[in-house]
Amino acid sequence: MDLHQLECFVAVVDTGTFTGAAKRIHLAQSGVSAHVKALEREVGQPLFERRPRAAVLTQAGEALLPHARAALDSLAAGRASVESVTGLLHGHLAIGTITSISPRSIDLPRVLTTFHRQHPGVELSLVEDSSATLARRVSNGELDAAFVSLTEDSPTGVHTRELTRERITAAFSPSHPLADNGTTVSLAELAHYPLIALPPGSGIRWQLDKALHAAGVSARISFEASDPDVLVALATQGLGVAVVPESAIRQTKSAAHALLPELPPGRIGMLWRQGRSTNPATSVFARHVVGYVESTVD
């Protein structure tokens, strides 16, 4: 029973398939299957019931799982202890982010640059996606950490840290009828016009849909885009009313805007994997991000 066998076994459990495990640990699917089969030969029992689209733990697999996790966690703790003594950190850190985070909410390039200078032995990779998808990928181990728009539906098995928050606004053309309504707009008023919104899976869209449902208001989403600046640009052309974070308005002088008091503030935060993560660089990166954000707060 060796480390690679245990890593493959736990990866299949976490992702639910051999294909998912292969993607997570960057190994060919045949290699994952070979390691798991070797482990099954050692314990003398099948560990998975192999189905067409899933790998389900057998009773023997259920019995082995907590011990496999404990072994991997112990190894990760040992690595972290050695690295804390030597001052060196190595490995690969897979990070996810929503499109709109930088530089509006957090200066992500600066965060990554300062971390890399302090820990040059850690290889960084970055992907963009929706908050919902990023949260799922952190939870299943495809990503080590992610910057997302937080909602009440945060996944289990991950640490969550709020980093910033800001008010939600409606943006529209200066000639739009709402321009004469004052500094706030109600959801009922908003629903009279085509809406321009972030796509499903984003935090602000989740809040908008939830608030509309709670208020019993029906609205029509005419345009969707993942970049708030694009939403504002569409709104200034008279195509509808954009629902965006307040910071998106600061990027342009051509849009009128009003606050949406019925929507709670948008919250940007970071998710990272909990105990079963075998990557010691994850917690170091999380501390770095929190420290950086706290040092830049006005």
N, C-alpha and C positions, 0 to 999 in steps of 0.2 A: 504494500500500500504506500504510494508515494504522493508527493505534493500535486503533480499534474493530474493524477487520477481524481484526487479530492476536488481540485479546482473545477475540473470538467463536470464532475458529479453535481456539485453545488450550482454551477452555471446552468445546467439542464433543469434543475429544480426551480431556479429563480426565473428563468425565461419560459419554461414550459415546453421547449422543443430543443432538439439537437441543433437545428439550424440557428435558433436564437442564441444558444450557448456558443456556437462557433463564432458568430458575429461579436458577441460580448467579449470573448477572450482572445479574439484575433487568431483563430486557429481553424484549419480546414475541418469541415464537418466529419470527414472520415477519421481525422485525428481525435476528435471528441468521442466519436463512437468507439474507437479502438481503446482509448483510455478507460471509458466506462465499462466496456466488456472485460478489460483486464482486471478492473476492480471487482466486477461481479465474479470472476473466476477466483479471485483471492478470498472473497467472503463466502463463496459457494452458493450464492442465491441471486436471482435476478433482482435488480434494484428498481427497474422501471417496467411498467406495462406499456409497450410501444404501440401507440395508436396512430392512425393516418396523419393526424394534425396535432398530436400532443403526446407528451411522455408523462405518464402518471406514476407516482411513487407506489411501489409495492409495500407490503408490511415490513419487509426487510429494509427497504429504502428509508421508510419512516424511522426505523430504529437507528439507522446509521447517520441520518442527517444531522442531529444535534452534535454528535461527536465530530463530524466532518467540519461543521461550522466552527466549533470550538478550536479545532486544530488550526484552521486557517486564521482565525482571529488571534490565536496565540503567536503564530508565526508573524503576523502583521505587527503585533505589539513588540515582538523581539526586534524586528527590523527598525521600527520607530525608535526604540530605545538606543540601538546602536547609532542610528543617524543623528539622534539628539546629542550623543556624546561626541561624535566626530564633526558635527556641524554640516554634514553633507546630506543631500536629499537627491534621490534618483528615481527614475521611472517615467511614466506617461500619465498625463492628466487630461481627461476628456471633458470639455466644458461646453455647455449649451447656453444660448442666450436668445431672448426675444429680439426682434429687429429694432425696436424703438428705444432700447435702453441707453445707447451712447450716441452723442455725449450729453443727451438731454437729462437723464437721471443720474447716471454713473459714468465716469470717464473710463470705459472698459479698456481701451488701448493702454491707458496709463496704468491701470490696475495690473494688466497682464505683463507690461514691460517692467514694472517695479518688482513683481514677483519673480520674473525670469532673471533679473539681475541678481537677486538674492539667492536664487536656487537654479543656477544654470544647468544643473544635471537633470532637471525635470523637463521633459518634452511636453509642450502644450499643443492641444488641438482645439478648434472652436467650430461649432455648428450653430445655425440659426433655425428656429422653429417656433411653433405656437407654445404658449405656456402649458397647455394641457398635455401636448405631446412631450415636451421637455420634462415635465413632472413624471410622466410615465416612464420615460427613458432613464431618469435617475433612479426611480423606484426599482426597475428591473435590472439595473446594473450596466446599461449601455453607456451611461454618462456618470462621471464622478460627481459633478456639481452643475448647477444651472442657475442662471439669473432669469426670474420669471415674474409675471404679474400675479400676486398672491390672491387667492380666493378662500372661501371657507372649505373648499373641497381639496385641501392639500392631501397628498397621498400618505399612506402609512409607511413606516419604515425609513423615513428620512428626517433629517434635521431641517428646520425652517427658521430663517432669520429675516425679519423685515429690515430693509436698508433705507428706503425713502418712501414718502407718500406725497400725493398732490391732488388737488381738486380736479373734478371733471367738468369740462365746459362744452357748450354748443358753439360751433364756429359757422359763420355764414357770410354771405356777401354783404357789404355795407348797404346795398340797395334792398336787401331782403326785408320782408315785413317785420321779422323779429327784431330788427335793428332799432325799432321804436318802442320795444317792450320794456326797456330798463336793463338792470344788471343781472337778472335771473330769469330763467325760463322753466316752466313746469313741464312735466312729462305729457300732460294733456295737450298743452300748446305745441309741444315738440311733435306730437303724433299727427298734426295737421299737414306736415311737410315730409317729402322723401328724406330718408336718413342715409347718411354716409358713415359707415362704422367699421371697426376692426372685425376680422372674421371670427366665427365661433372657435372657441379654444383659447381666446385671449381673455385676460382678466377683466378689462373694461367692458368687453362685449358680454361677458358672463354677468357682470353687475347690471348692465343696461337691460338685458333680457329678464333678469330676475325682478328688477324694479318695475318694468312695464307690466309684467305678469301680476305682481303684488298690487299695483294700482288699477288693474283691470283695463289697461290701455293697450290698444292694438296699433302697431306702427309698421310702416313699410320700409324695409331696408333696400335701397336702390343700388348702392355701390358698397363694395368691401375692398379693403386693402390693409396690408399688415404694417404699413408705415404711416404714422399720424400726419407727417408732413404732406403726404400724398392726399390724405383725406381733407386736410385744410385747403390744399390747392384746388381740389374738386369743388369744395364748398364756395370758394371765392369766385368760381366761374358760374355760380348760380345753379349748380346741379342738385343742391339739397343742403341739409344741415348736418355737419360733421360732429360726431361725439368723440372728443379727444381729451387727453390730459392737458392741463392748463399750460404746461411748458411748450406744447406745440404751437400755441398762439404767439409765444415770444419770438418765434422764428420768422414771423412775417408781419408786415404792417398793412397788408391788403385785406385782412379779414376782420369782421366785427365778431363779437362773441358775448356770451352770457353764461353765468354759472348754472349748473344743474343741481340745486340743493337736495333733490330727492335721491341722488346717487351718492353713496359714500365715497370718500377719497380713494383714488387708485393707489395700490401699495406694490412697490417693487421690492423683491426680496431674493434670497438665495436658498436653494435647496441643495443638500448634499447627503450622501449615503451614511447610514448609521452603522452600528457595530460590525455587521457582517462584511463591510468593505475591507478589502485586503490592500488598499492603496493608502499608505501612510501620508502621501502628499496631499490628500484631500483635506484633512483637518488643518494642516499647515496653511493651505490655500484659503480655507474658510476664515482662519484667524487673520490672515493678511488682508482679506477683503474687508472684514469688519473694522479692523484697525485703520485701513485707508479711508473708508467712508466716514468713520468717526472723526478722523483728523481733518476732513474737508468740510465738515458741517459748520455753517456760519454761526 
